[in-house]
Amino acid sequence: MDDAVSTSDIESRIRALGPWFHNLDLAGVKTAPEHFLGDYPNFKWQRFRHLVPEDMSGMTVLDIGCNAGFYSLEMKRRGAERVVGIDSDPRYLAQARLAAEIAGAHIEFRQLSVYEVGALKERFDFVIFMGVLYHLRHPLLALDLLYETVVGGDLLFQSMLRGSTQRPDVAADYPFEEEAVFEREGYPRMVFVEQNYSGDPTNWWIPNRAGMEAMLRSAGFTIVDATDDEVYLCRRGERGFMVEPPPEISYR
């Protein structure tokens, strides 16, 4: 098959699986050239790629909410021995499988939600959990499940943040009569979206920066590094003595 026919075939297969949210370059063909965010997610990747090991030889990676597989493919390019991508949407998984096929990358894709990660029965060296938390009705449960079941080492995390970017000093305890502290600029908080945000009914909880960092620490993750635009590199640490493990969930 000559290059022209090959490119035409790729274009037709991309169209058949559209629309794409990841703008990937598949053998010179863009999957979403008119993406409203531009070259997404590559332009974001360039801002935090330094948080990911350059050489991932021998490492196992889990990409949660993998969408069309952009980050899964990047992990394979860095030499990861095994990459597993999960998503709850079969349309995204079909796109990811096509992208991996064209790239010649062996990646395992499975249809699972974040609440079902325990079904993998495996801890991974590097877990990617980006752009998912604010779409969940039970975000802290999801972080607890990651800690208890799949994160063996590092967690690359991102969430949409809104509100104050300050990190105020918060005491370990306050008397019952203290109320003013809750109105302090930057106090850790999350806002609940009852209906839509940005036209999306799956946007449920949106934290400020201090609130997000507090949730990560509460779930047992130590923040190792971070960027200015919502991305954190975390490491599995110790959970607080009063933090209950997540409930047992029956996996299909």
N, C-alpha and C positions, 0 to 999 in steps of 0.2 A: 504494500500500500504506500503510495507516495505521500509527501508531506502535506500537500494540499488536501487530499482526501482524508488523511489522518486528522488534520485540523478541523475539517468540516464535520467529521464524525464526533470529535470532542465537543464542538459547539452545539451539535444537535442533542447530544446526551446531557450537556449542561442545561440547555433550554428545557428539556423534558423534566428536569428535577427542580426547576425554578419555582418561585423566586429564591435567591440566595441571600443570606444575611452576612456571610463571610465573603469578602471579595478576594478570592484566591487566584493565583496564576497557575493554571494547569496547562503545562506544555505551551506556554505563550498565549493562552486564551484566558481572559478574565471572566470570572463567574458573575460579578456584579459591577460592571464598569461604571454604572450610573448610581452607585450607592450614595445615599443621602449624607453619609459620614465621610465619603471619599474613600481612600485606600484603607478600609477598615477590615480586620483589626491590625494590619501591619503597622500603621502609623503609631498605634498605641504600643505595640510590641517593641518598637524601637526605643521607647522611653523607659522600659523596665527590663529589657533583655539581659542587662548586666546582673540582675538578681538570680538568674538561672545559670547553673554551671555550664561552662563552655564545653567541657568533656563529660558526657553522661554515660560513658561506657560502663556496661554492667549494671546499670540502674534500671529499676522498674518504675513506671510512671502511670498514674491514673488521672485522666482528664475528665472531670465531672461537668456535665453540661457542655459537651464537646462541640455542639453545633456541627458545622461542616468540617471540623477537624484541623483548623489552622494551627492551634497549639500542639496538637498531637503530632502533626507533621514536623513542626519545629523541633520537638523533642527527639524524633527519629533522626533528624538532620544532625543533632548534637550527639548522636551515637547511643541513645538509650536502647538497652537490650530488648525491653518489652514495654509496649505502650498499650494501655486499654482506655478506650474512650466510651463514655456512657452518656446517654441523653434520653429524655422521656418522649421525645418527638421522633417518630419513625421517618419523617421527611428529612430532618437534619441528618439522621444516620445514613439514609440513602445517599445524600450528598457527600458525606464523609467517606463512605466506602468508595464512591467514584473517585474522589480526590486522591485517596490512598492508592487506588489501582493505577491511576495515571502517573502518580509520582513513583510507583514501584516500591511503596513502603508497606511492610507488613505490620498492620495495626489491628487489634481486636476491637470491634465495636459491639456494644450490647445495649438493648433498650431497658434502661433502669432509671428510676428516679433517685434523687439524693437520699430519700428515706429508705431506699432498698440497698444501699451500698454494702450492708452486712452480708448480703447474698453472695458477694464475691469471695468471702472467707479468705481474705488475703490482705496483708499490709504492704504498702508500696513505699519505695524510697522517696518518691516525690509525687505529691498530689496537687493538681491544679483545680482550683475552685474559684472561677472568675465569672462575674456577671450573672450570678445565680441567686445569691442570698436575698436580694430585694424582691425577687419573684416568688418567694416562699411565704406561706402563711405561718409556718413554724420555724423561723430562722435559727433560734438558739438550739432547738432540737436537732436541726441539721448539723450544726457545728459539733454538738455532743456526739452524734453518730459518727462523724468523720474521725473524731478523736478516739472513740472506743473501737472502731472497726477497721479503718483503712489507712490512716496516717501512721507510717512507721518512722518517718524522719521529718522532711520539710513539707510545708504547705504554702503554695503560691496562691494568694487570695486577693480578690478585688470585689468591691461593692460600690454601687452608686452612693455618694454621700451628699447630703444637703445640710444647710445650716452652718453654724459656727465651725471654724477650723481650729479654734483654740483648744488647748489641753490644760484645763485648770487643775490646780492641786485640790484633790478631793480627799477628805479625811476618811479613815477606815470606818468611822461611826459618827452619828449625830444624835442628839437627844430628840425625843418625840416632838418637842415643842418647836424645833428648828424647821422653818418652812422656807425662808428666804434663799437657802442654798439651791433649791430646785429651780430658781429663776436666774441663777448666776449664768453669765455668758459662757457658753461652751460646756455647761454641765452635761454629762453623758445622757443622751436621750435618743429615742427613735420615734418617728411619727408614723401613724397608721393611716394608710390610704384606703378608705372604704370603697371607693368606686374606681375611678381611673386616674392615672397620672401619665401625662404625655400621650393620651389616647390609648393607653395599655391597661386593661383590667387585671393583668397579672402582676402589676406593681403593688405590693402590699405594705412593706415596712421599709422606711428609709432612715438610716441613722445619721447622726453627725459624726465627726471624726472621733471625738472622745468616746462616744457611745459604741462605735464599732470596735475601737481598740479595747474597751472594757469587756465587750462580749468575747473577743478572741482570747483575752487573758482568762476570763471566767471559764471558758471551755477547755482550758489547759494548754493554750498555745503561747509560746514566748515570741514576741515580735523581734526579729533579728534586724530587719532593714525595711525601708519603705520609700516610696516615691511621693512626690507632691500631688499626684493625680490618682489616689485611691488604691494603689497596689501595695501589698504587704508580703514580705517573705517571713514566714513563721516557722517555728520548730516545735515539735511535740515536747511539752514540758510536764509540769505537775498540775493536777487539778486541785482546787480548794477542798478542804476537808468537808465542807457542807454542800458541795456540788454533787447532786445525785446523778448516777449514770442514767442514760436514756432507757425508756421501757423496752422490754422485749417486743420485737415486731415480727410478725409472721411474714416470711418472704415467699412469694409465689415460686 
